[in-house]
Amino acid sequence: MKRLRIWRRWFARKFGYARLACLALLVGFAALRMLDPAPVEEIRVRTFDTFQRFDPRVKTARPVTIVDIDEKSLSELGQFPWPRTQIADIITNLTRLGAVVIAFDVVFSEPDRLNPDAAADTFRSLDSDTKAKLRALPSNDQVLADAIAKSRVVLGESGLPFVISEFDKSLPLTGLAMLGEEPQRFMFDFPGLLRNVHVLEAAAAGRGLFTIRPERDGIVRRVPMIMQAQGATMPSLSFEMLRVATGSGTILIKAEKAGIKSLGLNGLQLPTDNNGQLWIHFAHNDPSIYVSAVDVLQGRVPPDMISGKLILIGTSAVGLNDIKTTPVSPAMPGVEIHAQVLESALTGAVISQPIYGIAIEFGTALLFGLLVIAFAPLFGPVTLVALGAVFATGLVGTSWYFYAQHRQLIDFTYPLMSTTVIYLTLVFFSFVREQAQRKQIRSAFAQYMSPTLVEQLAQSPEKLVLGGEDREMTIMFSDVRGFTAISETYKHDPQGLTALMNRFLTPLTNAILARKGYIDKYMGDAIMAFWNAPLDDPEHHINACGAAVDMLEKIGELNKQREQEAQERGHAFIPINVGIGLNTGTCTVGNMGSDIKFNYSVLGDGVNLASRLEGQTKEYGFPIIIGSSTALAVKDRFAILELDFIMVKGKKEPEVIYAIAGRQDTAQSGRFQRLRNLTIEMLGCYRRRDWDGAIEAIARGRNTDEADSLELLYQLYETRIRGYQKNPPPEDWNGAFALLTK
């Protein structure tokens, strides 16, 4: 094990883990092909189905005729089974017309219910003389047996999943000769066997199983030529017909360690798969080989349809439930499948899956798998796609050549899938490796650049230059209110303070990023962010305000968690309150700094105003305060409440400021409408210099349910009004507010 680990590490260093994983895949696919689970087999056989649909067998001769128990016969002769005397007449007529062998794709497992002795016991009104005469007549089964004995008839039998009766060892069995390995262990094994009545079996020239085993998907592709049934080795109905027709006394079974190879008769050898099944080279359904049973019975069949032919007696009637699906036909009577086997065997148009075929598959998968592992990383994607197309075309073409020219089934799906998965694995490892490299770059640059800019830099390094551009942007500043008091509780626990800061900065950051924001910088417990750069965001006003509301909600959730934790630990709880300022305006944004170190940031009056608005949140009692440009853009999406005119340092004109009280559903609520009306009433009096009216409006507001939300605002204006009552404002104060309220 130690040597194996050393070798694995050496190989990984020398050739990389990707190639090591691909070699493991190559071995895994080989094991999978050896196990051959159902999905793998189904892919393979469906590929062979496609070949047959493109190139079905073309009939060059019609050595088989089907005597059909069809709807016409059932209509004229009644329901099946018919009296055995009628079956005997059919055999007699077929023999007279020159049938070579007659086989039944039906089983006569019970005595005829119309036997004369049964009639004597059934009909009550018969006199004793009549009953005696009936009992003296030969049974219908004996009449049929006599007809069978005068011809060459193969009776059909059926394998069953259970035993219904003791096996009759007195009846003859087909002789077998074996060459090589013992073949029985490879054959399909049926625990039970449904046979014909003894008198018929004894008279027949042969017996064969007409059992057809569809594949897992219900399609018949192969028919067992030799099987085990209730402990006896028995041929199929069609192969037994060939044995009787050729006059062979025994069937030669050739088997190897891998399974059965072929079955042989006098002058005939059929290749099989490992289980003794014959791959049928299907032709399309052929109505020309059918004759109606009633026409045979009544002598209406042309002699050339019978003379010198192998005759199968079966049914195409839907009600008798013997309809199968084949690669070339969705509905084919089971009796015609036996006919297709006979036609393929007699005309030499059989297909096979040679044992050396799997060696070709393994060799191809190994060769091309190693080539891909060795050379795929050296080529570009276009070259690899072209080579892959050539490889796939070569595989499919080779497989088709073997089928079309030699009627051999060589699977191309296994080497194709194996090589494709190995290639995709190399691509995946290459992708992972590139992503790891990008992650290293991001990790290095993210120390002083935003993730968005790092990604842009990775895609377009030419953007890494100084300078900037003017854009309309929405700027955000947020800060924690009363953070000094909170930090005092962590005076002797700097790690705890750091953990707390990370704990509340993380959800705030996530809220900004989720709304397409860009984190400019962290300043202690404060955050600066902006929207509409470096990527365009037409709804930057809405996204910024949405992020602000999200931030308050996340802080609320965090406070609930901290309060519960404080109660559990017996500590005092100090809530975290955040103030947020938002403003929209034209700013300059770009990479700012030196040639060595720089930052993607923003400058302008709009930035300064956003910072000052954040500073006013504590004074006005609202956690989110926005400028007039922002309020105008989002007034239909959020609950906006006008607060005041303020003079901003560095600006000649005062700025109207607003608070965000909630989302659109809040704006439509009755509580917010009352809050808004109270504020409008108070501000209206205040701006008209109606000091007493403003004081009365404040007093009425304090008597409402919304008083708590406006208390700080009321206190601010109450203080101003008391001052103006003592010292009236200058004359130009009135004009300035009158101009701005237009």
C-alpha positions as a printed Julia matrix, in Angstrom:
742×3 Matrix{Float64}:
   0.0     0.0     0.0
   2.85    2.36    0.82
   4.45    1.74   -2.57
   1.09    2.33   -4.24
   0.72    5.68   -2.49
   4.25    6.68   -3.46
   3.6     5.7    -7.09
   0.29    7.58   -7.11
   1.91   10.75   -5.76
   4.75   10.46   -8.3
   2.25   10.04  -11.15
   0.13   12.95   -9.91
   3.19   15.23   -9.76
   4.43   14.04  -13.15
   1.18   14.0   -15.1
  -1.43   15.68  -12.91
  -4.43   14.46  -10.97
  -6.67   14.88  -14.03
  -4.84   12.19  -15.98
  -4.78    9.95  -12.91
  -8.54   10.3   -12.55
  -9.02    9.58  -16.26
  -6.97    6.39  -16.01
  -9.2     5.32  -13.13
 -12.22    6.1   -15.3
 -10.78    4.0   -18.13
 -10.48    1.03  -15.78
 -13.94    1.72  -14.36
 -15.55    1.73  -17.8
 -13.85   -1.57  -18.62
 -15.29   -3.09  -15.44
 -18.7    -1.63  -16.26
 -18.64   -3.2   -19.71
 -17.7    -6.56  -18.23
 -20.58   -6.38  -15.74
 -22.87   -5.13  -18.53
 -25.73   -3.75  -16.39
 -29.16   -3.19  -17.89
 -28.68    0.5   -18.93
 -25.42   -0.28  -20.74
 -26.95   -3.25  -22.55
 -30.03   -1.25  -23.52
 -27.95    1.5   -25.13
 -26.08   -1.15  -27.11
 -29.11   -3.09  -28.34
 -30.99    0.07  -29.25
 -28.03    1.03  -31.43
 -28.33   -2.33  -33.16
 -32.08   -1.63  -33.57
 -31.16    1.52  -35.46
 -28.95   -0.49  -37.82
 -31.83   -2.88  -38.54
 -34.23   -0.04  -39.19
 -31.78    1.45  -41.71
 -30.96   -1.87  -43.32
 -33.64   -4.53  -42.68
 -33.38   -7.96  -44.23
 -34.54   -8.08  -47.84
 -36.29  -11.34  -48.62
 -34.72  -13.32  -51.46
 -36.9   -16.37  -50.89
 -40.05  -17.32  -49.0
 -39.51  -20.85  -47.68
 -42.12  -20.47  -44.93
 -45.91  -20.18  -45.04
 -48.03  -19.26  -42.05
 -51.44  -20.88  -41.69
 -53.16  -18.1   -39.84
 -55.85  -18.54  -37.24
 -57.08  -15.12  -38.25
 -60.24  -13.14  -37.7
 -61.74  -14.6   -40.89
 -61.19  -18.17  -39.66
 -62.58  -17.37  -36.22
 -65.63  -15.81  -37.82
 -66.37  -18.87  -39.99
 -65.27  -21.71  -37.7
 -66.03  -20.2   -34.3
 -63.87  -19.52  -31.31
 -60.55  -21.24  -30.87
 -59.67  -24.01  -29.98
 -61.55  -25.79  -32.73
 -62.41  -29.51  -32.68
 -59.25  -31.58  -33.09
 -60.86  -33.29  -36.1
 -60.75  -29.97  -37.94
 -57.09  -29.52  -36.97
 -56.48  -33.06  -38.29
 -58.17  -32.12  -41.59
 -55.89  -29.05  -41.85
 -52.8   -31.26  -41.33
 -54.07  -33.79  -43.87
 -54.68  -31.08  -46.47
 -51.27  -29.5   -45.86
 -49.55  -32.87  -46.15
 -51.43  -33.65  -49.35
 -50.31  -30.28  -50.82
 -46.64  -31.1   -50.14
 -45.78  -29.37  -46.85
 -42.23  -30.26  -45.75
 -42.76  -29.77  -42.0
 -45.8   -28.55  -40.1
 -45.35  -26.86  -36.72
 -47.86  -25.51  -34.21
 -47.32  -22.2   -32.46
 -50.12  -23.3   -30.11
 -50.26  -26.03  -27.48
 -52.93  -28.7   -27.0
 -52.44  -29.18  -23.27
 -55.88  -30.63  -22.51
 -58.07  -33.29  -24.19
 -60.53  -32.01  -26.78
 -63.71  -30.95  -25.0
 -65.69  -32.3   -28.01
 -64.36  -35.87  -27.82
 -67.22  -38.41  -28.43
 -66.92  -39.98  -24.97
 -67.14  -36.51  -23.43
 -70.29  -35.86  -25.47
 -71.8   -39.17  -24.24
 -71.28  -38.03  -20.65
 -72.42  -34.48  -21.27
 -75.72  -34.8   -23.19
 -78.45  -36.09  -20.8
 -81.16  -36.95  -23.33
 -79.13  -39.58  -25.17
 -80.26  -43.23  -24.95
 -77.85  -45.91  -23.89
 -77.3   -47.23  -27.44
 -76.3   -43.77  -28.67
 -73.97  -43.28  -25.73
 -72.37  -46.65  -26.41
 -71.86  -45.8   -30.07
 -70.26  -42.46  -29.11
 -67.9   -44.14  -26.66
 -66.94  -46.64  -29.36
 -65.81  -43.85  -31.7
 -62.15  -42.82  -31.68
 -61.43  -39.66  -29.73
 -60.8   -36.4   -31.56
 -57.31  -36.4   -30.02
 -56.64  -39.82  -31.55
 -57.89  -38.61  -34.94
 -55.45  -35.69  -34.7
 -52.66  -37.98  -33.52
 -53.26  -40.26  -36.54
 -53.01  -37.25  -38.86
 -49.83  -36.12  -37.1
 -48.29  -39.56  -37.42
 -48.86  -39.57  -41.19
 -47.01  -36.28  -41.6
 -43.95  -34.54  -40.19
 -45.34  -32.4   -37.4
 -43.53  -30.45  -34.69
 -45.66  -29.66  -31.65
 -45.16  -26.46  -29.75
 -44.57  -26.36  -26.02
 -44.16  -23.48  -23.58
 -41.72  -22.87  -20.76
 -43.39  -21.79  -17.51
 -42.13  -20.03  -14.37
 -43.65  -22.78  -12.21
 -44.24  -26.55  -12.33
 -47.79  -27.68  -13.16
 -47.27  -31.43  -13.53
 -44.68  -34.17  -13.35
 -42.35  -34.4   -16.34
 -43.39  -37.32  -18.59
 -40.12  -39.17  -19.15
 -41.8   -41.76  -21.4
 -42.04  -39.25  -24.24
 -39.08  -38.95  -26.59
 -36.69  -35.97  -26.43
 -34.53  -34.44  -29.13
 -31.03  -35.89  -29.24
 -28.15  -33.59  -28.28
 -24.4   -33.66  -28.9
 -22.08  -31.23  -27.09
 -18.67  -29.92  -28.05
 -16.58  -27.96  -25.59
 -17.91  -26.63  -22.29
 -21.1   -27.89  -20.73
 -23.74  -25.59  -22.29
 -26.71  -26.03  -19.93
 -25.42  -23.48  -17.41
 -25.58  -20.75  -20.07
 -29.15  -21.53  -21.22
 -32.35  -19.86  -20.11
 -33.98  -22.12  -17.53
 -37.76  -22.46  -17.1
 -38.85  -24.26  -13.92
 -42.01  -25.6   -15.58
 -43.09  -26.96  -18.97
 -46.51  -26.91  -20.61
 -46.79  -29.94  -22.95
 -49.42  -31.35  -25.27
 -51.61  -34.33  -24.37
 -49.68  -37.58  -24.36
 -51.29  -39.13  -27.46
 -50.29  -36.12  -29.59
 -46.75  -35.87  -28.21
 -46.17  -39.57  -28.92
 -47.23  -39.17  -32.56
 -45.21  -36.03  -33.34
 -41.94  -35.98  -35.24
 -40.55  -33.29  -32.97
 -41.23  -30.98  -30.07
 -39.97  -27.43  -29.53
 -40.51  -24.44  -27.24
 -42.26  -21.51  -28.88
 -41.46  -19.3   -25.86
 -40.14  -15.89  -26.95
 -38.35  -13.73  -24.37
 -38.6    -9.99  -25.1
 -35.78   -7.76  -23.88
 -36.2    -5.54  -20.81
 -37.82   -2.84  -22.94
 -40.36   -5.27  -24.43
 -38.7    -5.54  -27.87
 -37.92   -8.95  -29.37
 -34.41   -8.95  -30.82
 -33.2   -12.45  -30.02
 -34.93  -15.81  -29.79
 -33.52  -18.68  -27.67
 -32.64  -21.62  -29.9
 -31.96  -24.03  -27.03
 -33.36  -23.88  -23.49
 -33.82  -25.73  -20.22
 -37.4   -26.53  -19.22
 -38.27  -28.58  -16.13
 -34.82  -30.14  -16.18
 -34.84  -31.11  -19.87
 -32.8   -29.49  -22.66
 -35.16  -28.56  -25.47
 -34.78  -26.76  -28.82
 -36.94  -23.88  -29.93
 -39.91  -24.56  -32.21
 -38.18  -23.07  -35.24
 -34.89  -24.92  -34.68
 -36.72  -28.21  -34.16
 -38.47  -27.61  -37.49
 -35.04  -27.26  -39.11
 -33.89  -30.47  -37.46
 -36.91  -32.41  -38.72
 -36.63  -30.84  -42.18
 -32.94  -31.75  -42.52
 -33.46  -35.22  -41.13
 -30.89  -34.67  -38.37
 -31.05  -37.03  -35.45
 -29.22  -34.75  -33.02
 -28.39  -31.1   -32.41
 -24.71  -30.17  -32.0
 -24.09  -27.53  -29.35
 -20.7   -25.78  -29.35
 -19.81  -23.93  -26.16
 -16.77  -22.12  -24.82
 -15.91  -20.76  -21.4
 -17.63  -17.49  -22.29
 -20.85  -19.23  -23.34
 -22.61  -20.98  -26.18
 -21.08  -20.27  -29.58
 -23.33  -22.03  -32.12
 -25.91  -24.75  -32.82
 -25.44  -27.2   -35.69
 -27.5   -29.59  -37.82
 -26.75  -31.54  -40.98
 -25.35  -28.9   -43.34
 -26.48  -25.97  -41.15
 -24.81  -24.0   -38.37
 -26.33  -21.01  -36.57
 -24.2   -18.59  -34.53
 -25.76  -17.62  -31.19
 -24.99  -15.33  -28.3
 -23.61  -16.68  -25.03
 -27.07  -17.81  -23.89
 -27.91  -19.71  -27.07
 -30.04  -16.94  -28.54
 -30.14  -16.12  -32.24
 -29.98  -12.47  -33.26
 -32.78  -12.16  -35.8
 -32.13  -10.15  -38.93
 -35.66   -8.82  -39.23
 -37.53   -8.08  -42.41
 -40.65   -5.95  -42.44
 -43.99   -7.61  -41.81
 -44.86   -9.73  -44.87
 -48.59  -10.41  -45.39
 -47.79  -12.45  -48.53
 -46.67  -15.49  -46.5
 -50.0   -15.77  -44.67
 -52.91  -18.03  -45.68
 -56.14  -18.28  -43.74
 -56.7   -21.52  -41.8
 -60.29  -21.77  -43.02
 -59.07  -21.58  -46.62
 -56.69  -24.51  -45.96
 -59.51  -26.48  -44.36
 -61.84  -25.86  -47.3
 -59.2   -26.4   -50.02
 -59.05  -22.8   -51.26
 -55.26  -22.31  -50.95
 -53.01  -22.22  -54.05
 -50.77  -25.34  -53.97
 -47.58  -23.32  -54.5
 -48.17  -21.64  -51.12
 -47.78  -25.03  -49.41
 -45.71  -27.27  -51.64
 -42.1   -27.53  -50.5
 -42.65  -25.05  -47.66
 -42.18  -25.1   -43.92
 -45.61  -24.51  -42.43
 -46.24  -22.66  -39.18
 -49.74  -22.74  -37.72
 -50.35  -19.78  -35.44
 -52.46  -16.68  -35.0
 -52.44  -13.02  -35.93
 -55.81  -12.39  -34.26
 -55.49   -9.57  -31.74
 -57.83  -11.29  -29.31
 -55.49  -14.27  -28.95
 -52.7   -12.01  -27.55
 -49.69  -13.13  -29.58
 -48.49   -9.73  -30.87
 -44.85   -8.71  -30.35
 -42.69   -5.62  -30.96
 -39.52   -5.91  -33.07
 -36.84   -3.4   -34.08
 -38.53   -2.89  -37.47
 -42.21   -3.3   -36.54
 -44.24   -2.08  -33.57
 -46.69   -5.0   -33.94
 -45.74   -8.38  -35.41
 -47.51  -11.7   -34.7
 -45.37  -14.05  -32.63
 -45.76  -16.79  -35.24
 -44.13  -14.54  -37.86
 -41.09  -14.1   -35.59
 -40.6   -17.89  -35.81
 -40.98  -17.56  -39.57
 -38.31  -14.82  -39.62
 -35.94  -17.14  -37.76
 -36.51  -19.91  -40.34
 -36.09  -17.53  -43.29
 -32.86  -16.08  -41.87
 -31.44  -19.55  -41.2
 -32.41  -21.06  -44.57
 -31.22  -18.09  -46.64
 -28.01  -17.53  -44.65
 -29.12  -14.0   -43.72
 -28.3   -14.25  -40.02
 -26.56  -11.69  -37.86
 -24.33  -12.4   -34.9
 -22.36  -10.7   -32.16
 -18.97  -12.41  -32.39
 -17.08  -13.22  -29.24
 -14.05  -11.32  -30.55
 -16.3    -8.26  -30.87
 -15.86   -7.42  -27.2
 -12.08   -7.58  -27.67
 -12.41   -4.99  -30.45
 -14.53   -2.81  -28.14
 -12.05   -3.04  -25.26
  -9.08   -2.41  -27.54
 -10.68    0.63  -29.16
 -11.74    2.1   -25.8
  -8.26    1.56  -24.36
  -6.39    2.96  -27.37
  -8.45    6.11  -27.83
  -8.83    6.64  -24.09
  -5.05    6.69  -23.67
  -4.65    8.98  -26.69
  -7.14   11.45  -25.21
  -5.46   11.31  -21.8
  -2.05   11.89  -23.34
  -2.74   14.5   -25.99
  -6.09   16.23  -25.35
  -4.56   18.87  -23.03
  -2.14   19.83  -25.83
  -4.82   20.87  -28.34
  -7.23   23.76  -28.51
 -11.02   23.29  -28.26
 -11.66   23.65  -32.01
  -9.06   21.01  -32.84
 -10.43   18.68  -30.18
 -13.99   19.05  -31.45
 -12.83   18.29  -34.99
 -10.82   15.26  -33.86
 -13.75   14.11  -31.73
 -16.06   14.3   -34.73
 -13.6    12.26  -36.8
 -13.28    9.72  -33.99
 -17.06    9.37  -33.54
 -17.59    9.09  -37.29
 -14.89    6.43  -37.53
 -16.42    4.39  -34.72
 -19.93    4.55  -36.14
 -18.65    3.85  -39.64
 -16.65    0.81  -38.51
 -19.6    -0.6   -36.61
 -21.86   -0.04  -39.62
 -19.33   -1.68  -41.94
 -19.28   -4.87  -39.88
 -23.08   -4.92  -39.82
 -23.7    -4.1   -43.47
 -20.91   -6.21  -44.97
 -20.5    -9.1   -42.54
 -23.77   -9.03  -40.57
 -21.81   -8.79  -37.34
 -22.79   -6.61  -34.41
 -19.82   -4.62  -33.07
 -20.77   -2.09  -30.38
 -19.39    1.43  -30.81
 -21.31    2.99  -27.91
 -18.96    1.68  -25.2
 -15.68    3.09  -26.62
 -17.48    6.28  -27.66
 -19.0     6.87  -24.22
 -15.79    5.9   -22.45
 -13.66    8.27  -24.51
 -16.23   11.08  -24.31
 -16.49   10.88  -20.52
 -12.7    10.85  -20.21
 -12.5    13.94  -22.43
 -15.22   15.71  -20.43
 -13.39   14.81  -17.23
 -10.24   16.46  -18.56
 -12.3    19.52  -19.49
 -13.81   19.57  -15.99
 -10.39   19.37  -14.33
  -9.14   22.11  -16.62
 -12.1    24.26  -15.66
 -11.54   23.6   -11.96
  -7.87   24.45  -12.33
  -8.65   27.73  -14.1
 -11.25   28.59  -11.49
  -8.69   27.94   -8.76
  -6.26   30.27  -10.5
  -8.93   32.94  -10.81
  -9.79   32.45   -7.15
  -6.15   33.13   -6.25
  -6.21   36.3    -8.34
  -9.48   37.42   -6.76
  -8.14   36.69   -3.3
  -5.06   38.81   -3.97
  -6.86   41.77   -5.54
  -9.94   41.67   -3.31
  -7.84   43.09   -0.46
  -8.16   46.51   -2.08
 -10.62   46.06   -4.96
 -14.28   45.09   -5.09
 -15.28   41.59   -6.33
 -17.12   43.12   -9.27
 -14.11   45.1   -10.36
 -11.8    42.14   -9.84
 -14.04   40.06  -12.12
 -14.04   42.81  -14.73
 -10.29   43.04  -14.39
  -9.97   39.28  -14.92
 -12.02   39.54  -18.1
 -10.63   42.91  -19.32
  -7.27   43.83  -17.75
  -7.12   46.98  -19.87
  -9.69   48.52  -17.5
  -7.02   48.74  -14.82
  -6.17   52.43  -15.44
  -6.52   55.64  -13.48
  -9.2    58.21  -14.25
 -12.97   58.02  -14.24
 -16.29   58.98  -15.74
 -19.34   61.0   -14.74
 -22.46   58.99  -13.99
 -25.78   59.53  -12.29
 -25.44   57.4    -9.21
 -27.16   56.68   -5.93
 -24.85   56.86   -2.91
 -25.4    55.22    0.48
 -23.82   55.84    3.85
 -24.78   53.73    6.85
 -23.59   53.93   10.43
 -24.45   52.24   13.73
 -26.16   54.53   16.24
 -24.75   54.36   19.77
 -21.89   52.09   18.8
 -19.7    53.66   21.48
 -22.02   52.35   24.2
 -22.0    48.91   22.62
 -18.22   48.83   22.3
 -17.88   49.75   25.99
 -19.46   46.38   26.87
 -16.59   44.72   24.96
 -13.9    46.87   26.59
 -11.92   43.82   27.7
 -12.96   41.57   24.81
 -11.55   42.92   21.53
 -12.15   39.6    19.79
 -15.79   39.66   20.82
 -16.13   43.21   19.48
 -14.58   42.18   16.18
 -16.91   39.21   15.95
 -19.9    41.47   16.64
 -18.85   43.92   13.92
 -18.45   41.11   11.42
 -21.78   39.7    12.55
 -23.74   42.86   11.71
 -21.63   44.05    8.76
 -22.09   40.72    6.96
 -25.91   40.84    6.59
 -25.75   44.56    5.74
 -23.18   43.84    3.04
 -25.22   40.95    1.68
 -28.3    43.14    1.47
 -26.37   45.73   -0.57
 -24.8    43.18   -2.9
 -28.11   41.39   -3.4
 -29.52   44.66   -4.77
 -26.64   45.17   -7.24
 -24.78   47.57   -4.95
 -21.05   48.15   -4.85
 -19.27   48.29   -1.49
 -16.86   51.2    -1.68
 -15.33   50.91    1.78
 -15.83   50.06    5.43
 -15.1    52.81    7.94
 -15.19   51.15   11.33
 -18.87   50.33   11.85
 -19.88   52.44    8.83
 -20.39   51.37    5.19
 -20.16   53.42    2.01
 -21.76   51.96   -1.09
 -23.06   53.12   -4.45
 -25.16   51.97   -7.39
 -24.94   52.25  -11.2
 -21.18   51.7   -11.36
 -19.1    49.99  -12.52
 -22.02   48.14  -14.15
 -25.05   49.94  -15.55
 -28.18   49.73  -13.37
 -31.2    51.63  -14.76
 -33.07   51.07  -11.48
 -30.26   52.15   -9.18
 -32.58   54.46   -7.14
 -35.04   51.62   -6.46
 -32.32   49.06   -5.74
 -30.57   51.39   -3.29
 -33.79   52.12   -1.37
 -34.71   48.42   -1.41
 -31.29   47.56    0.0
 -31.76   50.15    2.79
 -35.1    48.61    3.83
 -33.56   45.12    3.64
 -30.73   46.27    5.91
 -33.17   47.42    8.59
 -35.0    44.09    8.41
 -31.76   42.13    8.76
 -30.66   44.24   11.71
 -34.06   43.57   13.29
 -33.52   39.82   12.91
 -30.02   40.14   14.33
 -31.29   42.08   17.36
 -33.83   39.36   18.12
 -31.07   36.75   18.08
 -28.81   38.92   20.29
 -31.59   39.64   22.75
 -32.33   35.93   23.14
 -28.63   35.19   23.58
 -28.33   37.95   26.19
 -31.27   36.55   28.16
 -29.79   33.06   28.09
 -26.42   34.37   29.36
 -27.87   36.88   31.82
 -26.24   39.86   30.11
 -27.64   43.31   29.45
 -28.95   43.76   25.92
 -28.13   46.87   23.88
 -29.84   46.86   20.46
 -27.98   47.81   17.3
 -29.63   50.7    15.46
 -28.54   51.77   11.99
 -28.87   55.13   10.31
 -28.82   55.23    6.5
 -28.47   58.2     4.15
 -29.19   57.97    0.42
 -28.77   60.54   -2.3
 -28.85   60.51   -6.11
 -26.78   62.8    -8.26
 -24.05   63.06  -10.89
 -20.72   61.85   -9.54
 -17.28   61.0   -10.81
 -16.42   57.32  -10.46
 -13.32   55.36  -11.43
  -9.98   53.97  -10.3
  -8.52   56.56   -7.97
  -5.12   56.45   -6.3
  -1.5    56.06   -7.29
   0.16   53.88   -9.9
   0.97   51.36   -7.17
  -2.23   51.27   -5.18
  -5.67   52.54   -6.09
  -9.33   51.99   -5.38
 -12.51   52.1    -7.41
 -14.39   54.92   -5.73
 -16.67   57.89   -6.22
 -16.45   61.67   -5.67
 -18.91   64.56   -5.89
 -21.43   66.75   -4.08
 -23.95   63.91   -4.13
 -21.55   61.82   -2.03
 -21.17   64.59    0.55
 -24.95   65.05    0.8
 -25.54   61.32    1.31
 -23.03   61.39    4.17
 -24.78   64.37    5.81
 -28.22   62.75    5.4
 -26.97   59.7     7.28
 -25.9    62.05   10.08
 -29.46   63.46   10.36
 -31.21   60.11   10.99
 -30.79   60.29   14.76
 -32.09   63.87   14.97
 -35.24   63.25   12.91
 -36.01   59.82   14.39
 -36.17   57.97   11.07
 -33.48   55.38   10.22
 -33.53   56.06    6.44
 -33.32   59.61    5.09
 -33.04   60.3     1.36
 -32.48   63.3    -0.86
 -35.09   64.87   -3.11
 -33.73   63.33   -6.37
 -33.91   59.86   -4.87
 -37.4    60.48   -3.43
 -38.72   61.69   -6.79
 -37.47   58.51   -8.5
 -38.93   56.03   -5.98
 -42.1    57.8    -4.79
 -44.36   55.15   -6.4
 -42.42   52.19   -4.96
 -41.89   53.12   -1.31
 -43.64   54.89    1.56
 -42.05   58.4     1.35
 -42.51   60.99    4.09
 -41.32   64.59    3.72
 -39.31   65.77    6.73
 -37.73   69.19    6.21
 -35.71   71.72    4.23
 -32.1    71.75    5.21
 -29.24   73.96    4.23
 -26.21   71.91    3.26
 -22.77   73.32    3.74
 -21.27   74.27    0.39
 -24.66   74.57   -1.36
 -26.64   77.76   -1.9
 -30.05   76.13   -2.18
 -31.7    74.2     0.66
 -32.42   70.52    0.13
 -35.78   68.83    0.7
 -35.22   65.64    2.64
 -37.5    62.65    3.06
 -37.78   59.51    5.13
 -38.52   56.01    3.87
 -41.11   54.47    6.17
 -41.48   51.17    4.33
 -42.23   49.46    1.04
 -45.2    49.94   -1.29
 -47.55   47.92    0.92
 -46.74   50.28    3.8
 -47.51   53.3     1.59
 -51.0    51.94    0.96
 -51.75   51.26    4.63
 -54.12   53.42    6.66
 -51.54   53.94    9.39
 -49.03   55.48    6.98
 -51.69   57.71    5.43
 -52.53   59.09    8.87
 -48.84   59.54    9.63
 -48.36   61.38    6.37
 -51.39   63.66    6.91
 -50.24   64.6    10.43
 -46.8    65.53    9.1
 -48.2    67.56    6.19
 -50.49   69.47    8.55
 -47.66   70.29   10.95
 -45.21   71.26    8.18
 -47.82   73.41    6.47
 -48.38   75.5     9.59
 -44.68   75.66   10.31
 -43.78   76.95    6.83
 -46.56   79.59    6.94
 -45.12   80.85   10.22
 -48.3    79.75   11.95
 -46.48   78.79   15.1
 -49.59   78.28   17.2
 -51.18   76.14   14.48
 -48.04   74.05   14.24
 -47.97   73.53   18.03
 -51.67   72.53   17.97
 -50.98   70.08   15.1
 -48.16   68.55   17.14
 -50.44   68.23   20.17
 -53.13   66.49   18.1
 -50.52   64.18   16.63
 -49.35   63.14   20.09
 -52.88   61.99   20.89
 -52.93   59.47   18.01
 -51.62   55.92   17.67
 -48.85   57.18   15.38
 -47.36   59.51   18.0
 -44.38   57.29   18.8
 -43.16   57.33   15.19
 -43.17   61.13   15.04
 -42.05   62.04   18.56
 -38.46   62.99   17.72
 -39.67   64.96   14.7
 -42.22   66.75   16.92
 -39.56   67.57   19.5
 -37.26   68.99   16.82
 -39.94   71.25   15.37
 -41.26   72.18   18.82
 -37.8    73.38   19.79
 -37.47   75.39   16.56
 -40.91   76.93   16.95
 -40.26   78.0    20.56
 -37.06   79.67   19.36
 -38.79   81.39   16.41
 -41.53   82.65   18.74
 -38.9    84.42   20.78
 -36.67   85.4    17.88
 -38.55   85.44   14.55
 -36.5    84.32   11.55
 -35.25   86.87    9.07
 -37.41   88.08    6.21
 -35.48   86.12    3.58
 -36.18   82.88    5.49
 -39.83   83.12    4.54
 -39.08   83.76    0.88
 -36.68   80.86    0.6
 -39.21   78.34    1.86
 -42.0    79.83   -0.24
 -39.86   79.39   -3.39
 -39.01   75.79   -2.62
 -42.58   74.8    -1.84
 -43.79   75.73   -5.31
